Amino acid sequence: MERSSRKRTAFLLAFLVLMWGINWPLTKHALIYTPPLLFAGIRTLIGGFLLLLVAIPRYKKLNFKQTWYIYLISAVLNIILFYGLQTVGLGYLPSGLFSAIVFFQPVLLGILSWLWLGESMYGLKMFGLLLGFAGVATITSAGLNGHISFTGILLALGSAVSWAFGTVFMKKTGDRVDSIWMVTLQLLMGGVVLTGTGLSTESVSDIAWTGPFIFSLLFISVFVIALGWLAFFTLVGSGEASKVASFTFLIPLISITASAIFMNEAITINLLAGLMLIVVSIVLVNVPLRSFRAAKAKKSKDIPPCASLAQARDYK
């Protein structure tokens, strides 16, 4: 049973990292054919309506009157602010720098999970989180050229902060709501707000309904939005949020690799160096604290019971 659970977790992690990594170049390509806010809203609504087909048979678990505020807060943090600030912010900063700031989220999440959820925090784990961010920054540092907008930096930080708080809020309140209804309603609520904002500031006639755009829209709606968020919340709900988030450091790596393959973007030494930092980061964050305690306990047991204080010091 435990082995099956590990395989399921590994599959969900691999799926999530791959889909959310592919999302960046796909979105970049799709924005050639559509205004940003309308695209963000339409793809989110499609993902929400797809999951609604799965959620409706579970209507007895909705409890909307008692838990509506949980769905609303989750939608504001994880969809409206996260996608809204991200979409607008990309107009102010190079995508590499913006991505590096957004993926400061796992570090924020590790700290918030420690403070709010009571998850373990120790030096090695914190070092691993910071190392993962350093890996993302290394990978994306090649894009740091030209004028750096303070507004763009604030929007990127806002996107990272909203995602971190949204994930911790979901983990904190997850036992009071059904996970499928949580994902479904936050997508629908967020999609309505983003689409409404897009309709008031952008023109639907500017969308070019070409084959490549429709493919990107449907792929992102199904695999990135609907199934991606469902996988993310499933993982966070079943394990430590900070450990799950550490694997999201791989997303910019997948994104840049996919861009290099499909969009002819260069692979640099930064990519390889960043990959090494990210791999080490994931290992450090996911090393169980109990392994260190067990090793320390074993060491203390090996000291002879009759040993003096000086002998114990020598043994160490």
C-alpha positions as CSV (number, residue, x, y, z in Angstrom):
1,M,0.0,0.0,0.0
2,E,2.8,2.4,0.9
3,R,4.7,1.6,-2.3
4,S,1.6,2.2,-4.3
5,S,1.1,5.6,-2.6
6,R,4.7,6.5,-3.3
7,K,4.2,5.7,-7.0
8,R,1.0,7.8,-7.1
9,T,2.8,10.7,-5.5
10,A,5.7,10.4,-7.9
11,F,3.4,10.3,-10.9
12,L,1.4,13.3,-9.7
13,L,4.6,15.3,-9.1
14,A,6.0,14.4,-12.5
15,F,2.7,15.3,-14.2
16,L,2.5,18.6,-12.4
17,V,6.1,19.7,-13.0
18,L,5.9,18.7,-16.7
19,M,2.5,20.4,-17.4
20,W,3.2,23.6,-15.5
21,G,6.6,23.7,-17.1
22,I,5.2,23.4,-20.6
23,N,2.6,26.0,-19.7
24,W,5.1,28.9,-19.9
25,P,6.1,28.5,-23.6
26,L,2.6,27.5,-24.6
27,T,1.2,30.6,-23.0
28,K,3.8,32.8,-24.6
29,H,2.9,31.3,-28.0
30,A,-0.9,31.7,-27.3
31,L,-0.5,35.4,-26.4
32,I,0.4,36.1,-30.0
33,Y,-3.2,35.4,-30.9
34,T,-5.1,36.9,-27.9
35,P,-5.2,39.7,-25.3
36,P,-3.7,38.5,-21.9
37,L,-6.6,38.9,-19.5
38,L,-9.2,37.4,-21.8
39,F,-6.9,34.4,-22.4
40,A,-6.3,34.0,-18.6
41,G,-10.1,34.2,-17.9
42,I,-11.3,31.9,-20.8
43,R,-8.8,29.1,-20.1
44,T,-9.6,29.2,-16.4
45,L,-13.3,29.1,-17.0
46,I,-12.9,26.1,-19.4
47,G,-10.9,24.3,-16.8
48,G,-13.5,25.0,-14.1
49,F,-16.4,23.8,-16.3
50,L,-14.6,20.6,-17.1
51,L,-14.0,19.9,-13.4
52,L,-17.7,20.8,-12.7
53,L,-18.7,17.6,-14.6
54,V,-16.7,15.6,-12.1
55,A,-17.8,17.7,-9.1
56,I,-21.6,17.7,-9.7
57,P,-22.1,14.0,-8.6
58,R,-20.4,15.0,-5.3
59,Y,-22.9,17.8,-4.7
60,K,-23.6,16.5,-1.2
61,K,-20.0,17.4,-0.2
62,L,-20.3,21.0,-1.4
63,N,-21.8,22.5,1.8
64,F,-21.6,25.9,0.1
65,K,-23.7,27.8,2.7
66,Q,-21.2,26.9,5.4
67,T,-18.0,27.0,3.4
68,W,-18.5,29.6,0.6
69,Y,-15.9,32.0,2.1
70,I,-13.2,29.3,1.8
71,Y,-13.8,28.9,-1.9
72,L,-13.9,32.6,-2.4
73,I,-10.6,33.3,-0.5
74,S,-8.9,30.5,-2.4
75,A,-10.2,31.9,-5.7
76,V,-8.9,35.3,-4.8
77,L,-5.4,34.1,-3.8
78,N,-4.8,31.2,-6.2
79,I,-6.5,32.4,-9.3
80,I,-7.5,36.1,-9.4
81,L,-4.3,37.5,-7.8
82,F,-1.9,34.8,-9.0
83,Y,-2.9,34.8,-12.6
84,G,-4.0,38.4,-12.8
85,L,-0.7,39.9,-11.3
86,Q,1.3,37.4,-13.4
87,T,-0.4,38.3,-16.7
88,V,-0.1,42.0,-16.1
89,G,3.4,41.8,-14.7
90,L,4.9,40.1,-17.7
91,G,4.4,43.3,-19.6
92,Y,6.9,45.1,-17.2
93,L,9.7,42.6,-16.8
94,P,11.7,40.1,-18.8
95,S,10.1,36.7,-18.5
96,G,13.3,35.3,-16.9
97,L,13.4,37.7,-14.1
98,F,9.7,37.6,-13.5
99,S,9.8,33.8,-13.4
100,A,12.6,33.8,-10.9
101,I,10.7,36.1,-8.6
102,V,7.5,34.2,-8.8
103,F,9.3,30.9,-8.0
104,F,10.4,32.5,-4.7
105,Q,7.1,31.0,-3.7
106,P,8.5,27.7,-2.4
107,V,10.7,29.6,0.0
108,L,7.8,31.7,1.2
109,L,5.6,28.6,1.5
110,G,8.2,26.8,3.5
111,I,8.3,29.7,6.0
112,L,4.5,30.1,6.1
113,S,4.0,26.3,6.5
114,W,6.4,26.4,9.5
115,L,4.7,29.4,11.1
116,W,1.0,28.6,10.3
117,L,0.8,24.9,9.8
118,G,3.4,23.8,12.3
119,E,5.5,21.9,9.7
120,S,9.1,21.2,10.7
121,M,11.8,23.7,9.9
122,Y,15.5,23.2,10.5
123,G,18.7,24.6,9.1
124,L,19.2,22.1,6.3
125,K,15.7,22.5,5.0
126,M,15.8,26.3,4.9
127,F,19.2,26.1,3.2
128,G,17.7,23.7,0.6
129,L,14.8,26.1,-0.1
130,L,17.2,29.0,-0.6
131,L,19.4,26.8,-2.8
132,G,16.4,26.0,-4.9
133,F,15.6,29.7,-5.4
134,A,19.3,30.3,-6.2
135,G,19.0,27.6,-8.9
136,V,15.9,29.3,-10.5
137,A,17.6,32.7,-10.3
138,T,20.7,31.2,-12.0
139,I,18.7,29.6,-14.8
140,T,16.8,32.8,-15.5
141,S,19.6,35.3,-14.9
142,A,20.4,35.4,-18.6
143,G,17.2,37.3,-19.2
144,L,18.2,40.1,-16.8
145,N,18.9,42.8,-19.3
146,G,17.5,46.2,-20.1
147,H,15.5,48.4,-17.8
148,I,14.2,46.8,-14.6
149,S,10.7,48.0,-13.6
150,F,10.0,48.4,-9.9
151,T,6.3,48.0,-10.7
152,G,7.1,44.7,-12.4
153,I,9.0,43.5,-9.4
154,L,6.2,44.3,-7.1
155,L,3.7,42.5,-9.4
156,A,5.9,39.4,-9.5
157,L,6.3,39.5,-5.7
158,G,2.6,39.9,-5.3
159,S,2.0,36.8,-7.5
160,A,4.5,34.7,-5.5
161,V,3.0,35.9,-2.1
162,S,-0.6,35.3,-3.2
163,W,0.3,31.8,-4.4
164,A,2.1,31.0,-1.2
165,F,-0.7,32.2,1.0
166,G,-3.3,30.5,-1.2
167,T,-1.5,27.1,-0.8
168,V,-1.2,27.4,2.9
169,F,-4.8,28.5,3.3
170,M,-5.9,25.5,1.2
171,K,-3.8,23.2,3.4
172,K,-5.2,24.8,6.6
173,T,-8.8,24.6,5.5
174,G,-8.7,21.5,3.3
175,D,-10.3,19.2,5.8
176,R,-13.5,21.4,5.8
177,V,-14.1,21.2,2.0
178,D,-14.1,18.7,-0.7
179,S,-10.9,18.9,-2.7
180,I,-12.6,18.6,-6.1
181,W,-15.2,21.3,-5.3
182,M,-12.3,23.5,-3.9
183,V,-10.5,23.4,-7.3
184,T,-13.7,23.7,-9.3
185,L,-15.2,26.7,-7.6
186,Q,-11.9,28.6,-7.3
187,L,-11.4,28.2,-11.1
188,L,-15.0,29.2,-11.9
189,M,-15.0,32.2,-9.5
190,G,-11.6,33.3,-10.6
191,G,-12.4,32.8,-14.3
192,V,-15.5,34.9,-14.0
193,V,-13.6,37.8,-12.5
194,L,-10.6,37.6,-15.0
195,T,-12.9,37.2,-18.0
196,G,-15.1,40.1,-16.8
197,T,-12.0,42.3,-16.3
198,G,-10.8,41.3,-19.8
199,L,-14.1,42.1,-21.4
200,S,-14.1,45.6,-19.8
201,T,-10.5,46.4,-20.8
202,E,-9.8,44.3,-23.9
203,S,-11.6,43.4,-27.2
204,V,-12.9,39.9,-28.0
205,S,-12.4,40.8,-31.7
206,D,-8.6,40.8,-31.1
207,I,-8.6,37.0,-30.5
208,A,-7.5,35.1,-33.6
209,W,-9.2,31.7,-33.5
210,T,-6.5,29.9,-35.3
211,G,-5.7,26.2,-35.0
212,P,-2.5,26.7,-33.0
213,F,-4.4,29.1,-30.6
214,I,-7.3,26.7,-30.1
215,F,-4.9,23.8,-29.4
216,S,-2.9,25.8,-26.9
217,L,-6.1,27.0,-25.2
218,L,-7.6,23.5,-24.9
219,F,-4.3,21.9,-23.8
220,I,-3.7,24.5,-21.1
221,S,-7.4,24.5,-19.9
222,V,-7.4,20.7,-19.5
223,F,-4.0,19.6,-18.5
224,V,-2.4,22.8,-16.9
225,I,-5.4,24.4,-15.3
226,A,-8.0,21.7,-14.4
227,L,-5.8,18.6,-13.9
228,G,-2.7,20.6,-12.9
229,W,-4.4,22.4,-10.0
230,L,-6.2,19.2,-8.9
231,A,-2.8,17.4,-8.8
232,F,-1.2,20.3,-6.9
233,F,-3.9,20.4,-4.2
234,T,-4.0,16.6,-3.9
235,L,-0.2,16.6,-3.3
236,V,-0.3,19.5,-0.8
237,G,-3.3,17.9,1.0
238,S,-1.5,14.6,1.5
239,G,2.0,15.7,2.4
240,E,4.0,18.6,3.7
241,A,3.3,21.7,1.7
242,S,6.9,22.9,1.7
243,K,8.3,19.6,0.4
244,V,5.8,19.4,-2.4
245,A,6.6,23.0,-3.3
246,S,10.3,22.3,-3.4
247,F,9.7,20.2,-6.6
248,T,8.1,23.3,-8.3
249,F,11.6,24.7,-8.5
250,L,11.9,22.3,-11.5
251,I,9.2,24.1,-13.4
252,P,11.3,26.9,-14.8
253,L,13.9,24.3,-15.9
254,I,11.2,22.4,-17.8
255,S,9.9,25.7,-19.3
256,I,13.3,26.8,-20.6
257,T,14.1,23.3,-21.9
258,A,10.7,23.2,-23.8
259,S,11.3,26.7,-25.1
260,A,14.7,25.7,-26.4
261,I,13.3,22.6,-28.2
262,F,10.1,24.1,-29.6
263,M,10.9,27.8,-29.8
264,N,14.6,27.7,-30.6
265,E,15.7,29.4,-27.4
266,A,19.3,28.9,-26.4
267,I,20.4,26.4,-23.6
268,T,23.2,28.1,-21.6
269,I,25.6,27.3,-18.9
270,N,23.1,28.9,-16.5
271,L,20.6,26.2,-17.2
272,L,23.1,23.4,-16.3
273,A,24.3,25.2,-13.2
274,G,20.8,25.9,-12.1
275,L,19.8,22.3,-12.6
276,M,22.5,21.1,-10.2
277,L,21.4,23.6,-7.6
278,I,17.8,22.6,-7.9
279,V,18.5,18.8,-7.7
280,V,20.5,19.4,-4.5
281,S,17.8,21.6,-3.1
282,I,15.1,18.9,-3.6
283,V,17.3,16.4,-1.9
284,L,18.0,18.6,1.1
285,V,14.3,19.7,1.6
286,N,13.1,16.1,1.4
287,V,15.6,14.5,3.8
288,P,13.5,13.5,6.8
289,L,14.5,15.2,10.0
290,R,14.0,11.9,11.8
291,S,17.0,10.5,9.9
292,F,19.3,13.0,11.6
293,R,17.7,12.3,15.0
294,A,18.0,8.6,14.5
295,A,21.6,8.9,13.7
296,K,22.2,11.1,16.7
297,A,20.3,8.6,18.9
298,K,22.3,5.7,17.6
299,K,25.5,7.6,18.3
300,S,24.5,8.2,21.9
301,K,23.5,4.6,22.4
302,D,26.9,3.4,21.2
303,I,28.6,5.2,24.1
304,P,29.3,2.7,26.9
305,P,26.9,3.3,29.8
306,C,29.8,3.5,32.3
307,A,31.8,6.0,30.3
308,S,32.8,9.2,32.0
309,L,32.0,12.6,30.7
310,A,35.5,12.9,29.3
311,Q,35.2,9.5,27.6
312,A,31.9,10.5,26.0
313,R,33.5,13.7,24.7
314,D,36.4,11.7,23.2
315,Y,33.9,9.3,21.6
316,K,32.1,12.2,19.9
